[in-house]
Amino acid sequence: MRGRVLIVAGSDSGGGAGIQADIKTVTALGAYAATAITALTAQNTLGVFGVHAVPIAFIRQQIDLVLDDIGADAVKTGMLHSAEVIDAVAAAIREKARRAPLVVDPVMVAKGGASLLDPDAVGALRERLLPLAAIVTPNAPEAQALTGQRVETLDDLERAARSLAGMGPRAALVKGGHVAGPVVRDVLFADGRVEIFESPRIESTSTHGTGCTLASAIAAGLAQGLAMRAAVTRARAYVQEAIRTAPGFGKGHGPLNHAHTVRA
């Protein structure tokens, strides 16, 4: 086991996304997962039916205790549902984890359509957390919300990636799964250049937790010392295979198969 990843995110009772998906992913890729849970959700493959926020002081306590004892080689954030939570998490990272690369997955809406981020928290995410990030990993709707630009085509994905990188992150990966077509294209802007990753679209309803899984896989790679491009490449391969071999559980958007791994 190599690489320590602290995951700051919400819990998914259905096990397909959130902290549960994060732990499975990091473990499958050979790294160690520690967590700070920001919210409890009551959900399954059909949607989110309840959210119970964790007190901010307790979120901070979880982060501090993990970092003070176990430490972290990378940090990944997921569901940070309010501006106050974002402020607290950003402060903790600035004080205790500045050297660990931060992967920001700007979770805004669940697969079933439930909102997971207060509308007034988007500005806090953009202004407080993104400047600390090694990489931000939005899908097209999230990138549109963060940049205020339309994100519907490949050119839009590239423009959004450049715009997001201009907000402070060292890299931006804008995912193209929401853009129609038989090929999924994700756009990475890092080190001043654009790279387009392509893969055939897998027609499946087992796509719950893909964003959480990808971001955690990237974090695991960075924690293990992989360069950004290598971490993204391995993470995408892991997610594709997890979708392809998904177990087919549930009546809605089902979970991936996290119980597989890929070679670096």
VENPEQUI-V317371 format. One record per backbone hydrogen bond with DSSP energy under -1.0 kcal/mol. CO is the residue of the C=O (numbers start at 1). NH is the residue of the N-H. If there is no record, write none. Layout:
co & nh
CO & NH
CO & NH
This chain:
co & nh
3 & 32
4 & 73
4 & 74
5 & 34
6 & 76
7 & 36
8 & 78
9 & 38
10 & 19
12 & 15
17 & 21
18 & 22
19 & 23
20 & 24
21 & 25
22 & 26
23 & 27
24 & 28
25 & 29
26 & 31
27 & 30
30 & 2
32 & 5
34 & 7
36 & 9
38 & 54
39 & 11
40 & 52
41 & 13
42 & 49
45 & 253
47 & 44
50 & 42
52 & 40
55 & 59
56 & 60
57 & 61
58 & 62
59 & 63
60 & 64
61 & 65
62 & 66
63 & 67
64 & 68
65 & 69
66 & 70
66 & 71
74 & 6
75 & 103
76 & 8
77 & 105
81 & 118
82 & 86
83 & 87
84 & 88
85 & 89
86 & 90
87 & 91
88 & 92
89 & 93
90 & 94
91 & 95
92 & 96
93 & 97
101 & 75
102 & 134
102 & 135
103 & 77
104 & 137
105 & 107
108 & 116
110 & 113
114 & 110
118 & 121
119 & 122
121 & 125
122 & 126
123 & 127
124 & 128
125 & 130
129 & 132
130 & 133
133 & 170
135 & 104
136 & 173
138 & 175
139 & 143
140 & 144
141 & 145
142 & 146
143 & 147
144 & 148
153 & 157
154 & 158
155 & 159
156 & 160
157 & 161
158 & 162
159 & 163
160 & 164
161 & 165
162 & 166
164 & 167
165 & 168
171 & 136
172 & 189
174 & 187
176 & 179
182 & 201
184 & 199
186 & 197
187 & 174
188 & 195
189 & 172
190 & 193
193 & 190
195 & 188
197 & 186
199 & 184
205 & 207
207 & 210
209 & 213
210 & 214
211 & 215
212 & 216
213 & 217
214 & 218
215 & 219
216 & 220
217 & 221
218 & 222
219 & 223
220 & 224
221 & 226
222 & 225
227 & 231
228 & 232
229 & 233
230 & 234
231 & 235
232 & 236
233 & 237
234 & 238
235 & 239
236 & 240
237 & 241
238 & 242
239 & 243
240 & 244
241 & 245
242 & 257
243 & 246
252 & 254
254 & 208
258 & 260
